[in-house]
């Protein structure tokens, strides 16, 4: 190979480098409900560098197609809690449609950590207790190109104006090797 070919190969390989990312829970806030569910989830340190989600969610009612779900995502590039709405969301759509369309993408990652989890397409989802045991965020469950910084995910579900619940989760995205 001549000098020019080597330079072009080095340039191409350098520009296509993908940075691996680490995802870490920061907090689990505002588990608001009017009787649909109760939750005692909290983020705790497993060791010095890893945070995990622990606790329970108790569903008191069956969730069916009458419930409408909506997930919004916000990003704080500097990690200073000044969030901007990110153009990545789910819904509003019916709970059964959510279970058929999106739940199968995420359920395998959660099933390792959550006991009594619903299967993809299961609707209605009966009342149950979900037990979270040291759940950690895995990079594979997120899109490849997620900017680093602080992220906030809000998940709301309601049935008419009567039943509802809302949860909010904060997590941070780091470049791999940060810790």
C-alpha positions in Angstrom: 0.0 0.0 0.0 1.2 3.5 -0.8 1.2 6.4 1.7 -2.0 8.0 0.3 -4.0 4.8 0.7 -2.9 4.3 4.3 -3.9 7.9 5.1 -7.4 7.5 3.6 -7.9 4.3 5.5 -6.9 5.9 8.8 -9.2 8.9 8.1 -12.1 6.6 7.3 -11.6 4.4 10.4 -11.3 7.4 12.7 -14.4 9.1 11.4 -16.6 6.0 11.9 -15.7 5.3 15.5 -18.7 4.7 17.7 -18.5 5.8 21.3 -19.9 3.2 23.7 -22.2 4.7 26.4 -23.0 3.9 30.0 -26.5 4.5 31.4 -27.1 5.0 35.1 -30.2 5.7 37.2 -30.2 9.0 39.0 -33.6 9.1 40.7 -37.1 7.8 40.6 -39.6 10.6 41.4 -43.2 11.2 41.6 -45.1 8.0 41.6 -48.5 9.7 41.5 -51.8 7.8 41.3 -55.3 8.0 42.5 -55.7 4.3 43.4 -54.5 2.6 40.2 -51.2 1.7 41.7 -48.8 2.2 44.6 -45.0 2.2 44.3 -42.1 2.2 46.6 -39.3 2.4 44.0 -36.0 4.1 44.8 -32.6 4.3 43.3 -29.8 2.9 45.5 -26.1 2.4 45.1 -25.1 -1.2 44.5 -21.4 -0.4 44.8 -19.4 2.8 44.5 -20.1 3.3 40.8 -23.4 1.5 40.0 -26.9 2.6 40.8 -29.9 0.3 40.7 -33.7 0.5 41.0 -35.2 -1.4 43.9 -38.7 -1.7 45.3 -42.3 -2.7 44.3 -45.2 -1.5 42.2 -48.6 -2.8 43.2 -51.2 -2.5 40.5 -54.6 -2.4 42.1 -56.7 -2.5 38.9 -56.5 -4.4 35.6 -55.0 -2.3 32.8 -56.9 -2.7 29.5 -57.5 -0.8 26.3 -59.5 1.9 28.1 -56.2 3.2 29.5 -54.2 5.6 27.3 -50.4 5.8 27.8 -48.0 8.6 26.9 -44.2 8.6 27.4 -42.2 11.8 27.0 -38.4 12.3 27.1 -36.4 15.4 28.1 -32.7 16.1 27.9 -30.3 18.3 29.9 -27.0 18.3 27.9 -25.1 19.9 30.8 -26.7 17.8 33.5 -27.9 20.9 35.3 -31.6 20.0 35.4 -32.4 22.5 32.6 -34.4 20.1 30.4 -35.5 20.5 26.8 -38.2 18.3 25.4 -36.5 15.7 23.1 -38.3 14.7 19.9 -38.6 11.1 21.0 -41.9 10.0 22.5 -44.5 7.3 22.6 -48.2 8.0 22.4 -50.7 8.9 23.2 -52.0 5.4 22.4 -54.1 2.7 24.0 -52.5 0.4 26.6 -53.2 -2.8 24.5 -51.6 -1.2 21.4 -48.6 -0.2 23.5 -48.2 -3.8 24.8 -48.4 -5.1 21.2 -46.2 -2.5 19.5 -43.5 -1.4 21.9 -43.4 -3.6 25.0 -41.6 -6.5 23.2 -38.6 -4.2 22.6 -38.0 -3.5 26.3 -39.5 -6.5 28.2 -36.4 -8.8 27.8 -34.2 -6.2 29.4 -36.5 -5.7 32.3 -37.5 -9.4 32.8 -34.0 -10.1 34.3 -34.7 -7.7 37.2 -38.5 -7.6 37.6 -40.6 -10.5 39.0 -44.1 -11.0 37.7 -43.6 -8.8 34.6 -46.2 -8.8 31.8 -45.4 -10.6 28.5 -45.5 -8.7 25.2 -49.0 -8.4 23.9 -50.6 -9.4 27.2 -53.8 -7.3 27.5 -55.6 -6.8 29.7 -52.8 -6.9 32.3 -54.2 -8.1 35.6 -53.7 -6.5 39.0 -50.3 -7.7 40.4 -47.2 -6.9 42.4 -44.0 -6.1 40.4 -40.9 -6.6 42.4 -37.7 -4.7 41.2 -34.4 -6.2 42.3 -31.3 -4.2 41.6 -32.5 -3.2 38.1 -29.7 -1.6 36.1 -30.0 0.2 32.8 -28.4 -1.6 29.9 -27.0 0.2 26.9 -28.6 -2.2 24.4 -32.2 -1.1 25.3 -31.5 2.5 24.1 -30.8 3.8 20.6 -27.1 3.8 19.5 -26.8 7.5 19.2 -28.0 9.0 22.5 -26.3 12.2 23.5 -24.6 12.2 26.9 -26.1 14.2 29.7 -29.0 14.0 32.1 -32.3 12.5 30.9 -35.8 12.6 32.3 -38.5 10.2 31.3 -42.2 10.8 32.2 -44.7 8.1 31.8 -48.4 8.9 32.2 -51.4 6.7 31.9 -55.1 7.5 32.3 -58.6 6.1 31.8 -60.9 9.0 31.1 -60.7 11.6 33.8 -61.1 9.1 36.7 -58.1 6.8 36.9 -54.5 7.8 36.3 -50.9 7.4 37.3 -47.7 9.2 36.5 -44.0 8.3 37.1 -40.8 10.2 36.5 -37.4 8.7 36.1 -34.0 10.5 35.8 -31.0 8.8 34.4 -27.6 9.9 33.2 -25.7 8.9 30.1 -21.9 8.8 30.3 -19.2 7.9 27.7 -18.0 4.4 28.4 -15.0 4.3 30.7 -16.1 7.4 32.7 -15.9 5.4 35.9 
